[in-house]
Amino acid sequence: MELLNTLWLGMPIWIWLTFLGSVLAILAFDLGVMHRHSHEIGVAESLKMSALYIGLGLAWAGAVYWIYAHYADAGALDPQIAAAATAGERAWTAVKLYMTGYLVEKTLAMDNVFIISMIFTYFAVPREYQHRVLFWGILGVIVLRAIMIGLGAALVMEFTWIMYLFGVVLLATGVKMLVMVDHQPDIANNPVLRLLKKHLRVTDGLRGQAFTVTQPDPASGRAVRYATPLLLCLVLVEVADLVFAIDSVPAIFAITPDPFIVYTSNIFAILGLRALYFALAAVVHRFYYLKYALALVLIFIGTKIFLGDWLFDGKVPAVISLGVTGGLLAGGILFSLWKTRQKPALPAAG
């Protein structure tokens, strides 16, 4: 029992294990019950799934309140939480930081939908197989984000100047996003895809929902293992998330250095990515101007690292971060829907 109460990155181990167990249970229910058989996910089902996952993400804010009311004190890793005078104040500060991180990560996930749609279109993946790719992609994301956030937390705790580096990265990313808002990635010439095709045996088409198959080698006739285009699609989805993580991980650390809030907001935002994809893939063009709002959010988050030292004695208050972030994102969504109200829906990938 003493081992479970041992602090790890600011939280008792049992809290981390409970969170991870809950996430795995959600994924098991999703794949094993709701999507045990491959089928095409329609917009209505997707919207219901999205509402469920958004509800879970918002409900976790209640868990954050309880956890930080009971297990946070003056030794908390986030200075705003540590400086709070009462347990209730610490808890509300943690909730505001969590919601700010959740909003940013959810919006970045929406931006990722466009790239995933292009990948599915390039490989001509039928809609009934897309959920399988996204499910295993999410499992990879959970592990990948845990590694990146763990390394980021270690760096932040060891080198305080690393936050200024994160700020510069976010400023550069936001400006680049503004300049290249109309840029479309060239999937066919992706270096990772070229590398995979060079070193793997790849079938000439999909083999159902299988990632690998065994079939005779044309030269020797021996049974050998082949990758299918679905596996290449999965790898590119994982690479796309890695690229987005380079933006999102510094962004969330700029909001709070608390690893527990960073990781949980990341995971709850990403858990609903599959449902979000099927709901938005055909109408992603309706959120065109959201990219501008997201770029401004990244610039704001990068800037506030420096403004915190100059204007707010170390940290921009959580309520200001949440208000500005929410306002920019809401404005981007509403302006996008208004400007594109006459445009028809696009055909869904696959």
HUGIBEL-V770197 format. One record per residue. N is the residue number from 1. NEAR is the number of other ideal C-beta (glycine too) atoms within 12 Angstrom. D_FIRST is the distance of its C-alpha to the first C-alpha in Angstrom with 1 decimal. Layout:
N|NEAR|D_FIRST ; N|NEAR|D_FIRST
This chain:
1|8|0.0 ; 2|9|3.8 ; 3|11|5.3 ; 4|15|5.2 ; 5|15|6.6 ; 6|16|8.9 ; 7|22|12.4 ; 8|23|14.5 ; 9|29|18.1 ; 10|32|17.4 ; 11|36|14.7 ; 12|23|10.9 ; 13|21|10.3 ; 14|20|9.3 ; 15|30|12.7 ; 16|29|14.5 ; 17|18|13.3 ; 18|22|14.4 ; 19|33|17.6 ; 20|23|18.4 ; 21|14|17.8 ; 22|22|20.1 ; 23|32|22.7 ; 24|21|22.8 ; 25|17|23.2 ; 26|34|26.1 ; 27|31|27.7 ; 28|17|27.5 ; 29|20|29.1 ; 30|30|31.7 ; 31|22|32.8 ; 32|14|32.2 ; 33|12|33.6 ; 34|23|35.6 ; 35|28|37.1 ; 36|14|37.0 ; 37|15|40.7 ; 38|21|42.3 ; 39|18|44.6 ; 40|21|46.2 ; 41|35|44.1 ; 42|19|46.5 ; 43|22|46.4 ; 44|14|45.6 ; 45|21|42.6 ; 46|33|41.5 ; 47|20|41.9 ; 48|19|39.7 ; 49|32|37.0 ; 50|29|37.3 ; 51|18|37.1 ; 52|25|33.9 ; 53|37|32.2 ; 54|27|33.5 ; 55|19|32.3 ; 56|30|28.7 ; 57|36|29.0 ; 58|24|30.3 ; 59|21|27.7 ; 60|36|24.9 ; 61|31|26.5 ; 62|20|25.3 ; 63|28|21.7 ; 64|41|22.4 ; 65|29|23.8 ; 66|22|20.8 ; 67|32|18.2 ; 68|40|20.5 ; 69|24|21.3 ; 70|18|17.8 ; 71|31|16.2 ; 72|39|19.5 ; 73|22|21.3 ; 74|16|24.1 ; 75|16|22.1 ; 76|33|22.2 ; 77|31|23.7 ; 78|41|26.6 ; 79|28|29.1 ; 80|38|30.2 ; 81|40|26.7 ; 82|24|26.2 ; 83|22|29.6 ; 84|27|29.2 ; 85|14|29.8 ; 86|16|27.7 ; 87|22|24.6 ; 88|17|27.0 ; 89|24|29.0 ; 90|34|26.1 ; 91|30|25.2 ; 92|29|28.8 ; 93|38|29.3 ; 94|46|26.4 ; 95|37|27.9 ; 96|36|31.3 ; 97|47|30.1 ; 98|44|28.4 ; 99|37|31.6 ; 100|46|33.8 ; 101|49|31.8 ; 102|44|31.8 ; 103|41|35.6 ; 104|46|36.4 ; 105|47|34.3 ; 106|41|35.8 ; 107|42|39.3 ; 108|47|38.8 ; 109|47|37.8 ; 110|41|41.0 ; 111|40|43.0 ; 112|42|41.4 ; 113|44|42.8 ; 114|36|46.3 ; 115|36|45.4 ; 116|45|43.7 ; 117|37|46.8 ; 118|29|49.0 ; 119|40|47.0 ; 120|39|47.2 ; 121|28|50.9 ; 122|25|51.7 ; 123|34|50.2 ; 124|18|51.6 ; 125|39|48.3 ; 126|26|49.0 ; 127|30|46.9 ; 128|23|45.4 ; 129|34|43.7 ; 130|41|42.6 ; 131|38|39.4 ; 132|35|38.3 ; 133|41|38.9 ; 134|47|37.1 ; 135|36|34.0 ; 136|28|33.5 ; 137|40|34.4 ; 138|40|31.6 ; 139|30|29.0 ; 140|27|30.5 ; 141|40|30.4 ; 142|32|26.6 ; 143|24|26.1 ; 144|30|29.0 ; 145|40|28.0 ; 146|29|24.4 ; 147|18|26.1 ; 148|29|28.7 ; 149|38|26.5 ; 150|24|24.1 ; 151|23|27.2 ; 152|36|28.7 ; 153|33|25.8 ; 154|18|25.8 ; 155|22|29.6 ; 156|33|29.5 ; 157|20|27.2 ; 158|13|29.2 ; 159|16|32.7 ; 160|16|33.5 ; 161|14|36.9 ; 162|24|35.5 ; 163|34|35.5 ; 164|23|39.3 ; 165|22|39.6 ; 166|37|37.7 ; 167|31|40.2 ; 168|23|43.1 ; 169|28|41.8 ; 170|39|41.4 ; 171|31|44.9 ; 172|22|46.4 ; 173|34|44.8 ; 174|34|45.9 ; 175|20|49.5 ; 176|21|49.6 ; 177|30|48.5 ; 178|22|51.3 ; 179|14|53.8 ; 180|16|52.8 ; 181|22|52.1 ; 182|13|54.6 ; 183|14|53.6 ; 184|14|52.7 ; 185|25|50.9 ; 186|14|52.9 ; 187|28|50.7 ; 188|18|53.4 ; 189|12|53.4 ; 190|25|49.7 ; 191|15|49.1 ; 192|26|45.9 ; 193|30|47.9 ; 194|17|50.7 ; 195|15|48.4 ; 196|24|46.8 ; 197|22|50.3 ; 198|12|51.5 ; 199|13|48.8 ; 200|22|47.9 ; 201|26|50.0 ; 202|29|50.1 ; 203|27|51.7 ; 204|14|54.6 ; 205|17|52.9 ; 206|29|49.9 ; 207|21|48.8 ; 208|18|47.4 ; 209|28|43.7 ; 210|23|43.1 ; 211|28|41.9 ; 212|22|43.4 ; 213|24|46.0 ; 214|16|47.8 ; 215|21|51.6 ; 216|15|54.6 ; 217|13|55.4 ; 218|12|58.9 ; 219|8|60.1 ; 220|9|58.8 ; 221|9|58.0 ; 222|12|54.7 ; 223|12|51.7 ; 224|19|49.5 ; 225|20|46.6 ; 226|26|47.6 ; 227|28|45.7 ; 228|32|46.8 ; 229|36|47.6 ; 230|39|44.5 ; 231|34|42.3 ; 232|37|44.3 ; 233|42|43.8 ; 234|38|40.0 ; 235|31|40.1 ; 236|37|42.3 ; 237|46|40.0 ; 238|32|37.1 ; 239|30|39.4 ; 240|39|40.4 ; 241|40|36.8 ; 242|25|36.4 ; 243|23|39.6 ; 244|40|38.4 ; 245|36|35.0 ; 246|24|37.0 ; 247|38|38.2 ; 248|47|35.2 ; 249|43|32.4 ; 250|38|34.5 ; 251|48|35.5 ; 252|50|32.0 ; 253|45|31.0 ; 254|46|34.2 ; 255|49|33.0 ; 256|52|29.6 ; 257|40|27.7 ; 258|42|24.3 ; 259|37|22.9 ; 260|43|20.8 ; 261|47|24.1 ; 262|46|26.1 ; 263|44|24.3 ; 264|45|23.8 ; 265|43|27.4 ; 266|45|28.6 ; 267|42|27.0 ; 268|39|28.0 ; 269|44|31.5 ; 270|46|31.8 ; 271|42|30.4 ; 272|39|33.6 ; 273|49|35.9 ; 274|40|37.1 ; 275|42|38.1 ; 276|40|39.5 ; 277|45|41.6 ; 278|38|43.3 ; 279|33|44.0 ; 280|36|45.4 ; 281|40|46.9 ; 282|27|50.3 ; 283|31|50.5 ; 284|32|48.8 ; 285|25|52.2 ; 286|29|52.0 ; 287|34|49.3 ; 288|27|51.5 ; 289|26|51.4 ; 290|37|47.6 ; 291|36|47.6 ; 292|30|49.5 ; 293|36|47.1 ; 294|43|44.1 ; 295|33|46.0 ; 296|32|46.5 ; 297|46|42.8 ; 298|43|41.9 ; 299|33|44.7 ; 300|35|43.4 ; 301|48|39.8 ; 302|36|41.1 ; 303|27|43.5 ; 304|36|41.1 ; 305|38|39.2 ; 306|25|42.4 ; 307|24|43.4 ; 308|29|40.1 ; 309|19|41.1 ; 310|13|44.7 ; 311|15|44.5 ; 312|20|41.1 ; 313|13|39.9 ; 314|21|37.3 ; 315|31|36.3 ; 316|34|38.2 ; 317|26|36.7 ; 318|37|34.5 ; 319|21|37.0 ; 320|24|39.9 ; 321|38|38.1 ; 322|35|37.3 ; 323|19|40.8 ; 324|28|42.7 ; 325|40|40.6 ; 326|27|40.9 ; 327|20|44.6 ; 328|32|45.5 ; 329|38|43.8 ; 330|20|45.2 ; 331|22|48.6 ; 332|31|48.5 ; 333|29|47.7 ; 334|19|50.4 ; 335|22|53.0 ; 336|28|52.4 ; 337|20|52.8 ; 338|16|55.9 ; 339|19|57.5 ; 340|21|56.9 ; 341|14|57.7 ; 342|10|60.8 ; 343|17|59.2 ; 344|11|58.6 ; 345|16|55.4 ; 346|21|55.0 ; 347|15|54.6 ; 348|28|51.0 ; 349|33|50.1 ; 350|30|50.7
